[in-house]
Amino acid sequence: MHTALLIFLLLVSCLVLWAGCIVRYRQKLEVLVVYNAEATTDKPGLARWAGTNLMVMAVLQAICGVAGLMTGQIIWAALAFAAGSLLVFIILALGTADYSKKSI
């Protein structure tokens, strides 16, 4: 049961890596939920920023999953997975503001 959870987390990290590659290299920003084409001033820059952050998040998630499988510390691996994902999402959200029109 616990091994299935960690394998599921590894599959999620693969999905996030795939999404990051799609956003960064193909500039498919429509994959992002908060993407607004009218408010974006630098589409290639936003694609590079968001895609790189998603790929970094996927690597962190995979490290957590593999560490959980190797050590047997399922709870700690799942908590590290969630904390790392949240941290990268916050960094991603703060950085995307640089690529939108400023409303004063």
N, C-alpha and C positions, 0 to 999 in steps of 0.2 A: 504494500500500500504506500509506504513512504518512498520507496524507489520510484513508483509510478508518478508521485508528485514531483520529484526532482527531474524525471524525464520530461514531464509536462513543462516544467520551467525551462528546460533546455530547448524544447520545441518553441516555446514563446520567444526565447532569445534568438532563435533562427528566424522567426517571423519578423522580429524587430530589425535584425540585420538586413533582411531582404527589403523591408520598407525603407531603411536608411540608404541602401544602394539605389533603390528606385528614385528616391527624392534627390540624392546628391548627384548621381551620374546621368539620370534622365530628366531631371528637373520636373518631376511629376508632383508638384506641390499640392495638387488636389487630394493627395493621400492624407495630408494633414487636415485635421478637423477645423482648425481655426484659420485656415488660409483664406484671405480676402484679396482677390485679384485687383480690385480698385484701390485698396489701401497700400499695396506693396510697391515700393519704389525701386527695389533692386532684386529682381527675381533670381538671377544666378547667385547672388550673395546669400539670399535667404535659403536657397536650395543647398548651397555648400554648408552653411551653418547648421541647418536642421538635419541634413543627412549625416554630417559628421557626428553630431550629438547622438543621433539614433544609433549609429554604428558603435560609438563608445559605450552607450548604454547596453547594447547587445553583448559586447565583450565582457562588461562587468557582470551581466546576468549569467553568462556562460561560466565565468569563473566561480560565481556563487553556486551554480548547479553542480559543477564538477567537484568543487571543494566539499559540498554536501554529500555527494556520492562517495568520495574517497574517505571522508572522516566519519560519516554516519550521523553527523550533527544536522538533522533535517530542519529542526526549528530555527536554528541559527542561520542556516543557509537561506531559508525562506524569508526570514527577517532582513538579512543582508540584501537579498534580491529586491525586496520591496523598498528598503531604504535607499539603495543605489539607484533604483528606477525613479523614485521621487526626487532625489537630488538632481539627477540629470534632467528631469522634466522641468524643475524650477530654473535651472541654468538655461535650458532651451527657451522657456517662456520669457525670461528676462532678456535674452539676446535677440529674440525676434522683434522686439520693439524698435531696434535700430534700423529695421528694414521696412518700416511702415511710415506713412505720412504723419507728420506731427500736427496735432490739432491744438492750437493755442487759443 
